[in-house]
Amino acid sequence: MSEVQISEFQGATWYHCADSETLAAAAAQLTITQLNAAIAQYGEAHLVVPGGRSPAALFAHLAAAALNWRQINLYPSDERCLPVGDGERNDVMIEALLLKPAAIPREQFHPMAAEQGATSAAAAYQQLLAATPPFSVALLGMGEDGHTASLFPQHLALTATSSAAAVFAAPKPPPERVTLTLPRLRASGCKIVLATGSAKHAVLRRIAAGERFPVTAVAPDYWITDIAKADLGA
């Protein structure tokens, strides 16, 4: 961890990683530690995994780890309302980069049926989560606008009080989505935000200065970043 600086501010722990590979390794080790702690305490763990391309290296580390995946349930943070098997769906990416390489039993993964439309899929996922304990670990990404999952700035879904919400008119395609909500994510035992890439440094500086975004409303416990502590301005 010599290539990682750690700082504490705004009630969270920030990892400042030298590069994307260091970031992926640090995030994986933190996730593994938290999952093993949950399994030791409860006999099972519940893990939220992000979509997009940024988690690819992290997933490779997790797939190679000696985790008992039969004791870990996985949930996407959000899903795009596209046909089953569409390459832009998060569950397709998660299956290709994590489920298959790690040989995770299919029944341990709980995808969102977004092909049914946002309203129907959100209702079905709400029913699933009603019988599910709080997430042990929520691994979340962050967009350049400070969004996380499909919770976008100034969007109606931010006010949802259920565990899952339908998203319409999203500011990036596709406009129709399903997402986990702020209350459900905030209730997670450990919330880890991955923020990698220079395009996200500007919003990280704004967050460090105290500005609020959907990602900060999750109340992260850890920020895993590739921005230097000195460059953050904190």
N, C-alpha and C positions, 0 to 999 in steps of 0.2 A: 504493500500500500504506500510505498515511498513516493509514487507519482500522484498521490491523492492528498490534498490539503483538506482539513475538516474545520469548519467554523460553526458557531452556534449563534443564531439571531432569529428574531421574530418567532421564538418558541419552537424552532425546528433545527435539525442538523443538516448542514449543507456539505456535500462532497464536491470538491473542485478537482476534477480529473484532468490529467495532462492531455488525453486524447480519447477518441471514441472507444478504442479497445479497452483502455483502463476503465472507462466509464461502465462498459458492459460487464466487465469482470467484477467491479465493485458493486454494481446493482445486483448481480447474480448472487454474490456472496451474502449480501444483506438479506435478500429474499429467501435464500436457503436457510439462513439462521432463523428468520422469523417463522418460516413454515415448520421447521423442525421443532421450534419451541411450541407452536400451536399443537402439533401432533403429540408431543410429550404431555401437554396439559389436557387435551381433549380427545386424543385418539384419532383426530382428523383435522384437516385444514381446508380452508376455502379461499381460493386465489382468484382475484380479478386480473385479467391480462389485457393489455392495450392492443389496438389495431395499428394500422399503418406500417411503414417499412422501418422506422427507427428501432423497434425492439429486436430486429433480426439477430444481431450479435449477442444480445442478452439471452434470447431464446436458445442460441447455440450452447451457451454456457449452462443454462438450466437443463437442456437435453442431455448434456454429458455428466450431470451431477448424480450422485448416488442418493436420489430421493425415492421414497416409497410412494409412487404416484397413485397407487391404489387407495391411499389414505388422503389424497388431495383432489378436491373438486375444483374445476376451472370454469370461469365465467368471463365472457367478453365484456369489456367496459361499455361497448356500444356496437351497433350494427347498421349497415346501410341497407335500405329497402331495395334490394336487387334480387334477381332470380337465384335460386339455389345453385351453387357451383360457380357463380360469377367471380372472376378473378379480382374484382374490386371489393368483395366482401371480406370482412375481418375474419370470419370463421375459416375461410379458405386459406388465408395467410397463416392463421394460428395452427391449422392442421398440418400444413406443409412444413412450417418451420419449427414447430414444437411437438405436436401430438405424434406425428409419424417418427421423427428422429428419436424421441424419448420412449417410443412404444407405449404411450399412455393409453390405457383402455378407453374406448370410445365413450363408455357410459360415465366416465369421470368428467367429460366435457359437456357443458350445458349451453348450446348455442341459442341465439334468439331467432325465432321464426319470422324474420323480417320480410320474407317473400310474401307473407300474408297481408302486408300493409302495416303501417306504424301503429295504428290504433289497436288492431287485433293482436299484434305481436307484443305490444307493451302490456296489454291485459293478461296475456298468457304468461309473460315473464313475471309480472306482479304476483300471479298465483304461485308460480314456482318459488319465488323468493319469500313468500309468506311462510313457507315450510322450511326455510333455509336459515341456519344461524348467521349472525353477522360475519362478514368476510374477515378472514384472518389477516390477509394482506391484500391491499389494492395497489397494483402496479399501474401507473397512469402515465400517459404521455402529455405533452403540452404543445399547442399550436403557437404560431407566431403572434396570434391575437390574444393569447392567454386562455384559450379554451382548453378543456379537457373532456375526454369521452366525446359525446356530442352535445356538450353544454357550452353554448356560444355566448359571448357577451351580449347582454340586453335581450336575451331570448326568453320566451315564455317558459320553456322547460326548466329554467333556473328556479321557478317558483313551485315546481311540482313537490308534493308532499308524499307521494307514493314511492315505491322502490324502483320502479321503471316508468319511463315516460315516452310518449310519442313525440317526435320532433318533425315539424313541418317548416318549410321555407328556410332550411338551413342555409347559411351564407356561402357554403361551398358544396359542390355536387357530391352525391345526389341530395336533393333538398329534403327527402323524406327518410327518417332514421328512427331508431329506437336507442334509448340510452339509459344507463343507470343514473340515478338522481343524486343530488347533493346530500339529502338526509341519509340515504343508504350508504354512500361512499364515506361520509363523515363518521359513520358508526363502525367503520372497519377498525380492526385492532391495530393495524399499521398501514400508513398511507405513504407510498413512495412515488415521487414524481421524477420521470426521466426527461431532462431538457438538454438535448444535444443539437449541435449545429450553430454556426455563427449567426444565422438568421434569427435565432431566438434570444440572442444576447441582449438586444434592446429591451424586450419585454422583461427579461430577468432583472435588468437594472431598474426598471420601473417598479417591479415587485419589491426589490430590495429597498427602494425609496418609500415603500408603504402603500403603493397603489393597489387597488383591489381588482381581481379578475376572477372568472369562474374557477380557475385552478387554485387560487388562494382560498376560495370559499370552501374547498374540500378540507382545509386545515391540515396540510401535509405534515408528516413527522420527519420526512427526509426529502431533500432535493439532491438528485444526482445530476451534476452538470459538468460541462466542459468549459466553463468560464472561470478565469482565475479570480481568486478572492479580491485581489487588488483592482481588477477590472470591473468588479461588481459594484464598487462604490459603497459597500456596506460598512 
